[in-house]
Amino acid sequence: MTTLKVSISNKRDAELLVNLLNKMSFVKEIKKIEEPDGYRNQVDKLQSIIEANSDLNPFSNIEDPAAWEKQMRAEWE
């Protein structure tokens, strides 16, 4: 037996392929796995960036976080 893994960029084309494969007698099983568009890759990428830079601690010099946040918000007004 041979297993194929196919990634398809949109649901419409995926449905067409599933319908086609279902009509072929030699296809034994179809597993459909849906992932949110790009979500997993973005989460993995962000997680690796955070882990790689965890030693930087960019907020360590902020003595009063509440006052700092108030100042940042004041700049937006």
N, C-alpha and C positions, 0 to 999 in steps of 0.2 A: 504494500500500500504506500502511496505517496501523499504527503500532506502539503498543501499550499497555503501560504498566508498572503492575503491581498489587502492593501490599504487603498481606500477609495475616498476621494476628497469631498464627496457630497452624498447625501442620503438618497437622492433620486437615482443616481447611477448605481449605488449599492443595491437598491431594490430591484433595478433592472437586471443586475448580474445575478442576484439571488433567484429571481424568477427563471432566468435562463438555466442556471445550474440545477434547479429543482426539476427541470424537464429532462435532464440527462440521466440515463439509467446507470451510468458508471459512477456517479457522484453518490457517495454513501452517507455523508453527513455534512451539514453546513452549520458552523457556529458563527453567530453574528455578535460582535463586541463593539458597542458604541462608546466613544469617548467624547467628551465635550471638545470642541474645536480648539486645539492648541493648549488646553488647560493644563494637562499633565506636564507638557514640556516647559511651560512657563513656570509652574510651581517648582519643578526640579531645578530649573535654571536659577530662580530666585533663592532657593534653599542652598544651592552650592555657593552662590555669591555671599550669602549671609555667613555660612560656615567658614568660607575662605577668609573673611574679613572680621571674624568675631573678636580677634585680639585688638582691633583698632579702637573699639569703645568710643565712638565719636561724641557721645554725650557726657563723658566723664567730667568735663570741666564746668558743667552746669550745676551751680550750687543750689539754686531754688527753682525747680522745674516749673512750678505754678507761675512764678514771676516771669520766667523765660517764655512760657507759652503765652502769657498775657501780652508781653512785648511783641512777640511774633504776630499775634492777631491784630495788635494796634497798627502794625505796619501795613496790613491789608486794607485798612479803612481809608 
